[in-house]
Amino acid sequence: MTDSTEASTFHDVVSPFCGIASDDLVIEVNGNSIAIKENGDSVTKHGFETPLTDTSPRVKGKDVSLEQAVSHIAELMNASKQPLIGGMATDLNGARAAMALADKSRATVDSFYSDNAFKNILVLQDTGYMTTTLTEVRNRVDLLLVIGTDIEAGFPRFFERAVWPEESMFGQEIDSREIIYLGKAPFGDASTSPSGKKAKVIDCSYDDLPEVVSVLRALVKGKTIQAESVGGIPTAELTTLADKLNNAKYSVLAWSGSELKMDHAEVTVQNICEMIKEINLTTRSSGFMLGGKEGDTTVNAVSSWQSGYPMRVSFSRNMPDYDPYLNRGTRMLAAGEVDCLVWVSSFNTKLTPPKSSATTIVIGRSGMTFDEEPEVFIPIGVPGIDHVGRTFRCDSSVALPLSKLRDSGLPSAFDVLTAVEKAL
């Protein structure tokens, strides 16, 4: 518990807000106020320093007790013919509780971030892929190809922590690493090496990226391309890039599903992943998918453990029923198929439910504002601030512990969802 009149300082704090799960933050807590003192960035600063406001549950805009709110949610879910548990921005225990509630209430489960995640998941299910971890990038990469993604915008400390460390495990000369962007130039200078060597940018639009990636894959395989340019890029330049990939000792091809905005982006991801397999016939190469913010990676992992499938699982037939198209939450809401929406958002006050005809229940971070007041709103604590928890990094290989930094008195998503399950 933190004394309201005396500030406390916490070291080596893990961030649940960035996909790389930075674990070296220095944070000062004074009552319910939080400030990052060291190693913060735009993503973690906003996540930790969002002020605490609402502390009381509401039903139809009126303050009620937590027990009354839980009872009302149970009544709504018992009467529902097609409930949907959406948002799903939460930690490991919150995701477990959401899956248990879905099972008991015969709801469908989908994450707000699943559109981006499924650009990768569909490829994994179809042909598989070869990916690496943050630690491997930090210690082995000699060529990093960033495809259609501005890493700095969404993951401000990726280069600092994974590409430009002071030293690597195997004595590699860090400054010798080469960074190439295939797409748009980054907005900042984080990709610039410690000695000032800037990243190379091969510029092309999102619309041209699928064709460019296809041609690059063909060149990696040694195919002859008749066209002199592709997507505005000289074929000779792509040939040089293909040679670099084939000659690198450990190349990494990185992308973020959220930034691959073209139609059927999963096809482009599949081309990237198949190209990585082909490079590995003669040298080493791996993919690295950036994502995992606000529980994205965590909830897909938990859903896979509990049901055998990632998100977009329905329990309407009293068994896990996976369909990545029919069980897409946004489609179901737009089609008017959902009569009761339970929206879970532990991290971000701006992650509010979409407008729909469904009776809406929000179990979300204190400070949320709504264009239309939901039927029920229960403010909850943030994992890694108001209660302990666990979250997976974007590489899915490490689940980091989240600490409690203050005593706000707010329940966790796990507490609320479990109470609703018991009340059904």
Long-range contacts (C-beta under 8 A, 24 or more apart in sequence): 1-406, 1-407, 2-29, 2-30, 2-31, 2-405, 2-406, 2-407, 3-31, 4-30, 4-31, 4-32, 5-31, 6-30, 9-37, 10-403, 10-405, 13-384, 13-403, 13-405, 14-384, 14-391, 14-400, 14-401, 14-402, 14-403, 15-43, 15-44, 15-47, 15-48, 15-384, 16-47, 16-91, 16-294, 16-295, 16-347, 16-382, 16-383, 16-384, 16-389, 16-391, 16-402, 17-43, 17-44, 17-46, 17-47, 17-48, 17-293, 17-294, 17-347, 18-43, 18-44, 18-47, 18-155, 18-156, 18-157, 18-293, 19-154, 19-155, 19-290, 19-291, 19-292, 19-293, 19-296, 19-297, 19-393, 19-394, 20-134, 20-155, 20-157, 20-158, 20-161, 20-162, 20-292, 20-393, 20-394, 21-292, 21-391, 21-392, 21-393, 21-394, 21-398, 21-400, 22-157, 22-161, 23-400, 27-405, 29-405, 29-406, 31-406, 32-406, 32-408, 34-385, 34-405, 34-406, 39-157, 41-156, 41-157, 42-156, 43-154, 43-155, 43-156, 43-293, 47-347, 47-348, 47-382, 48-385, 50-349, 50-365, 50-367, 51-367, 52-366, 52-367, 52-408, 53-366, 53-367, 54-366, 54-367, 54-368, 54-377, 54-379, 55-366, 55-379, 55-408, 55-409, 55-410, 56-379, 57-376, 57-377, 57-378, 57-379, 58-373, 58-376, 58-377, 59-375, 59-376, 60-373, 60-375, 61-373, 66-378, 66-411, 66-416, 66-419, 69-376, 69-378, 70-378, 70-416, 70-419, 70-420, 70-423, 71-423, 72-375, 72-376, 73-342, 73-361, 73-376, 73-420, 73-423, 74-420, 74-423, 74-424, 76-340, 76-359, 76-361, 76-375, 76-376, 77-105, 77-107, 77-340, 77-342, 77-420, 77-424, 78-105, 78-424, 79-340, 80-105, 80-107, 80-339, 80-340, 80-359, 81-339, 82-108, 82-316, 82-332, 82-337, 82-338, 82-339, 82-340, 83-107, 83-108, 83-338, 83-339, 83-340, 83-341, 83-342, 84-108, 84-109, 84-110, 84-329, 84-332, 84-333, 84-338, 84-340, 84-341, 84-342, 84-358, 85-109, 85-110, 85-342, 85-344, 86-110, 86-111, 86-112, 86-329, 86-333, 86-341, 86-342, 86-343, 86-344, 86-353, 87-111, 87-112, 87-343, 87-344, 87-345, 87-351, 87-353, 87-364, 88-112, 88-113, 88-295, 88-299, 88-311, 88-344, 89-113, 89-294, 89-295, 89-296, 89-299, 89-344, 89-345, 89-346, 89-347, 89-348, 89-351, 90-295, 90-298, 90-299, 90-344, 90-345, 90-346, 90-347, 90-383, 90-413, 91-295, 91-298, 91-346, 91-383, 91-384, 91-389, 91-390, 91-391, 91-402, 91-413, 91-414, 92-298, 92-302, 92-389, 92-390, 92-391, 92-392, 92-399, 93-389, 93-390, 93-412, 93-413, 93-414, 94-295, 94-344, 94-346, 94-383, 94-389, 94-412, 94-413, 94-414, 94-417, 95-295, 95-298, 95-299, 95-302, 95-303, 96-302, 96-306, 96-414, 97-413, 97-414, 97-417, 97-418, 97-421, 98-299, 98-344, 98-413, 98-417, 99-302, 99-303, 99-306, 99-307, 100-306, 100-417, 100-418, 100-421, 101-342, 101-417, 101-418, 101-420, 101-421, 101-424, 102-313, 102-315, 103-306, 103-315, 104-421, 104-424, 105-315, 105-421, 105-424, 106-315, 106-316, 106-317, 106-318, 107-314, 107-315, 107-316, 107-342, 108-312, 108-313, 108-314, 108-315, 108-316, 108-327, 108-329, 108-332, 108-338, 109-303, 109-311, 109-312, 109-313, 109-314, 109-315, 110-311, 110-312, 110-327, 110-328, 110-329, 110-330, 110-332, 111-296, 111-299, 111-300, 111-311, 111-329, 112-329, 112-345, 112-351, 113-258, 113-291, 113-293, 113-294, 113-296, 114-300, 114-310, 114-311, 114-312, 114-328, 114-329, 115-328, 115-330, 116-256, 116-257, 116-258, 116-291, 116-296, 117-257, 117-291, 117-296, 117-300, 117-310, 117-311, 118-257, 118-266, 118-310, 118-311, 118-312, 118-324, 119-257, 119-260, 119-265, 119-266, 119-269, 120-257, 120-266, 120-269, 120-289, 120-291, 121-300, 121-310, 121-324, 122-266, 122-324, 123-266, 123-269, 123-270, 123-273, 126-270, 127-270, 127-273, 127-274, 128-273, 129-273, 129-276, 129-277, 129-287, 130-273, 130-276, 130-277, 130-280, 130-285, 130-286, 130-287, 131-286, 131-287, 131-288, 131-289, 131-395, 132-252, 132-286, 132-287, 132-288, 132-395, 133-395, 133-397, 133-398, 134-161, 134-162, 134-393, 134-394, 134-395, 134-397, 135-397, 136-250, 136-286, 137-162, 137-163, 137-252, 137-288, 138-162, 138-163, 138-165, 138-168, 138-169, 139-168, 139-169, 139-170, 139-172, 140-168, 140-170, 140-172, 140-249, 140-250, 140-284, 141-177, 141-250, 141-251, 141-252, 142-172, 142-176, 142-177, 142-178, 142-248, 142-249, 142-250, 142-251, 143-177, 143-178, 143-180, 143-244, 143-245, 143-248, 143-250, 143-251, 143-252, 144-177, 144-178, 144-179, 144-180, 144-251, 144-252, 144-254, 145-180, 145-182, 145-241, 145-245, 145-251, 145-252, 145-253, 145-254, 146-179, 146-180, 146-181, 146-182, 146-183, 146-186, 146-191, 146-199, 146-254, 146-255, 147-182, 147-183, 147-209, 147-213, 147-253, 147-254, 147-255, 147-272, 148-182, 148-183, 148-184, 148-206, 148-209, 148-255, 148-259, 148-260, 148-268, 149-183, 149-254, 149-255, 149-256, 149-259, 149-260, 149-290, 150-184, 150-186, 150-187, 150-259, 151-186, 151-190, 151-191, 151-254, 151-256, 151-290, 152-186, 152-187, 152-188, 152-190, 152-191, 153-186, 153-187, 154-256, 154-258, 154-259, 154-290, 154-293, 155-290, 156-190, 158-190, 158-290, 159-190, 159-191, 160-190, 163-191, 164-193, 164-194, 178-244, 180-241, 180-244, 182-209, 182-212, 182-213, 182-216, 182-241, 183-209, 202-233, 202-237, 202-238, 202-241, 203-232, 203-233, 204-231, 204-232, 204-233, 205-231, 205-232, 206-260, 206-261, 206-262, 207-262, 208-232, 209-260, 209-262, 209-268, 210-262, 210-264, 210-267, 210-268, 210-271, 212-238, 213-268, 213-271, 213-272, 213-275, 214-271, 216-241, 216-242, 216-275, 217-271, 217-272, 217-274, 217-275, 217-278, 220-245, 220-246, 220-275, 220-278, 220-279, 221-278, 245-275, 245-279, 245-285, 246-279, 246-282, 246-283, 247-283, 248-283, 248-285, 249-283, 249-284, 250-283, 250-284, 250-285, 250-286, 251-279, 251-283, 251-284, 251-285, 251-286, 252-285, 252-286, 252-287, 252-288, 253-285, 253-286, 253-287, 253-288, 254-287, 254-288, 254-289, 254-290, 255-287, 255-288, 255-289, 255-290, 256-289, 256-290, 256-291, 257-289, 257-291, 258-291, 288-395, 289-394, 289-395, 290-394, 291-394, 292-392, 292-393, 292-394, 292-395, 292-396, 294-346, 294-347, 294-348, 294-351, 295-346, 295-347, 295-391, 297-391, 297-392, 297-393, 297-394, 297-396, 298-390, 298-391, 298-392, 298-399, 301-392, 301-396, 330-354, 333-358, 343-374, 344-413, 344-417, 346-380, 346-381, 346-382, 346-383, 346-412, 346-413, 347-382, 347-383, 363-413, 363-416, 363-417, 366-408, 366-410, 378-411, 378-416, 379-410, 380-410, 380-411, 380-412, 380-413, 380-415, 380-416, 381-408, 381-410, 381-411, 381-412, 383-412, 383-413, 386-410, 386-412, 387-412
